């Protein structure tokens, strides 16, 4: 499970944009709206991480850092 702190996620609508746009390519995505900054979690292999970050950024949500 990969977890990322993500900028610009403010509400359920933001979470739904992420899920609706990226779940077909990357599988189930969980967005923790209670955390600050918000945390996006999903199953990724190492070769998918950069592509996920790029696509998330194209939606207007930038990864602050990966949580180890």
C-alpha positions in Angstrom: 0.0 0.0 0.0 1.4 3.4 -1.0 0.3 6.5 0.8 0.8 10.1 -0.3 0.2 13.4 1.4 -1.6 15.5 -1.3 -2.2 19.3 -1.7 -5.5 20.8 -2.8 -7.8 18.0 -1.6 -10.5 19.9 0.3 -13.7 17.9 0.3 -15.6 14.8 -1.0 -15.9 16.3 -4.4 -12.1 16.5 -4.7 -11.9 12.9 -3.5 -14.5 11.8 -6.1 -12.6 13.6 -8.9 -9.5 11.6 -8.0 -11.3 8.3 -7.7 -13.4 8.7 -10.9 -10.5 9.8 -12.9 -7.8 7.4 -11.8 -9.4 4.2 -10.4 -9.8 2.6 -13.9 -6.0 2.9 -14.3 -4.8 2.3 -10.8 -7.5 0.3 -8.9 -9.3 1.3 -5.7 -8.2 4.6 -4.2 -8.8 5.7 -0.6 -8.8 9.4 0.3 -8.6 10.2 4.0 -10.4 13.6 4.4 -9.8 13.6 8.2 -6.0 14.0 7.8 -4.2 17.3 7.2 -2.8 17.3 4.7 -5.1 14.8 3.1 -3.8 11.3 2.4 -4.4 9.3 -0.7 -3.8 5.5 -0.4 -3.7 2.8 -3.0 -2.0 -0.4 -4.1 0.8 0.5 -6.6 4.0 -1.2 -7.6 7.1 0.9 -7.8 6.9 1.3 -11.6 3.4 3.0 -11.3 4.3 5.6 -8.7 5.6 8.3 -11.1 2.7 7.9 -13.5 0.2 8.1 -10.7 1.9 11.3 -9.4 1.9 12.8 -12.9 -1.8 12.0 -13.5 -2.8 13.3 -10.0 -0.9 16.5 -10.8 -2.7 16.9 -14.1 -6.0 16.9 -12.1 -4.7 19.8 -10.0 -3.7 17.7 -6.9 0.1 17.6 -6.2 1.9 15.0 -4.0 3.7 16.6 -1.1 5.5 13.4 -0.2 5.1 9.7 0.0 4.5 8.4 3.5 6.8 5.5 4.3 
